[in-house]
Amino acid sequence: MSLISSIILFATTVVEASADKDDHFDYFIFAQVYPTAICQVDNDFTPDSCEIPNGTTHWTIHGLWPTRQDGSYPQFCRRRGGKFHPSELSPIEDILTSEWPNLFPHKSRSSLWKHEWDKHGTCAASLPATQGEKNFFSKSLELHRKYSVADALQQSGIVPTNENTYQLKHIDKAVESALTNGRTIKVHCLKDAKTGEYFLADIRICIDKDFRPIDCRGKGNRYPRTAKPTYQPCPSEGIRYIPAASGVIAAKELSGLDSRRVPTSGAGGAKWGVYGALSSLAHLLKPLKFLSIYLASRLVF
């Protein structure tokens, strides 16, 4: 066995060993993200590292995550959930591409779905409504329409603009009054390290196993594992909610192109830092390229 094969086998063993044998959970976190903000603060740590696909919805799905009351969560429940099969999503693939897109062009568009299924979807299999790939992703799409953050914000006059900023309490109130019957939510921003500006980027709604809103507790904050600043609690005021034309142009606004690759500056990008670091390492250590990409795909949140 070659050295590279041995390393990959070892890495696979380590990752799979972290699989959760206890798939018990108490509720879901349903997370939605604003792609424009993600690409705005992206700093091109890796080439072509942020891309908004053609036809992407205003706010997109980040994930549907089984979570426990103590803030922990099961992951990689392969024993119950099974392996990812892209063919099972063929009937809803176009909708997923629009509402649950991969913003990173160096990976296939199904790579994010695979990750979300492997890490989270497999642990939701104890419920009939989310058992199996098609059910899990179809339910997520249903929730995206039912709990539309974009609509809730717009109804309260919170719209993308370059003219002013917003207060956190107004964002909270807009979403909680329109979608959760007053149940508390979690709002996260991305900070541009160069300008110090905070951009509205991530809103999470907590729902019970009957998919009804519940209060989001203080525990259970989930952030990508990276040394660089990424999702973090928003400040009480001065939150920017920018339109797509401000430094980031969505592909649907461009004719003749499938997507828009956005070169931007500013640290704190919302790409997952582990992936960026390992991908950059691959350029320097080409023999380990496949290992670095493999590990990154398993560690990305």
C-alpha positions, 0 to 999 in steps of 0.5 A: 500500500502506498504512503498516500493510500495509507494516509487516506485510509487513516484519515477515513478511519479517524473521520468515521470514528467520530460518527455518532452512535447515538442519533437521539435529538430533541429539535431541529435548527433550520438555518438560512443564509444570504449568499450576497453577504457571503460573497461580499466578505469573501477574500478569495483565500482560494481562487474563484472561491465564491460564486452565486449560481444562476437563479439562486433565491434571495435567501438560501438553505444552509441546513436542517440540523438535528440538535439536542437540548444541551447544545450538542448534536448527533452527526454522521449517523450512517448506521441508520441513514445510509450513504448519499445517492445523488440519483435520488435527488434527480426529481428535485435537483433543479429546485435544490440548485436554486434554493440550496446552492453550493457557492464554491465552484471548485466543488460539484453542486451536489457536494454540499448536499452530500455533506449535509446528508452525511453529517446531519440528514442521516441523523434525522432518519428517526422521523418519517418526514425526514427519513431518506434523502428525498424526504429530508431534502424535500422537507427542507425545501418545504420549510424554506417556503414556510419560513421565508426569511426574505419575505418576513424581512421585506414585510417589515420594511427591511430590504437590501440597501446601500443607504442605511443600516439596521438594528438587530432588534428590528431584524429579530422582531420582523422574523419572530412576528412573521414566522415564529409566533414570537419564538426567539431566533438566532441571527448571525453576521459576517464581519469584514476585517478590513472595514469592520462592517457587519453584514446580515448573513445567517438566520436560524429558526428552531423547530420541534419534531412536528416542525413548529417553531420553538425558542432557540436556546442560548446553547447550541451555537454552531460556527464553522471550525476555522481560525478566521472570523466567520458567522458571529452574533450581530451587533445591536446596530449598524448591520448592513443588508446589501443588495446584490449589485453592491460588489456582488452581482447575482448571476440572474442579473447577468445575461449569457452567463451561468454564474458570476465569480466574484473577486472581492476583498476583506477577511472573515470570508464565509467560506469554511476556513478548513477547506480553504487552508487545505485547498491552498496546501494542495497547491504546494503539496500536489501529492497530497492534493486528494487527501486535503480535499477529502479531509476538507469535504468531511470537516466543512460544517 
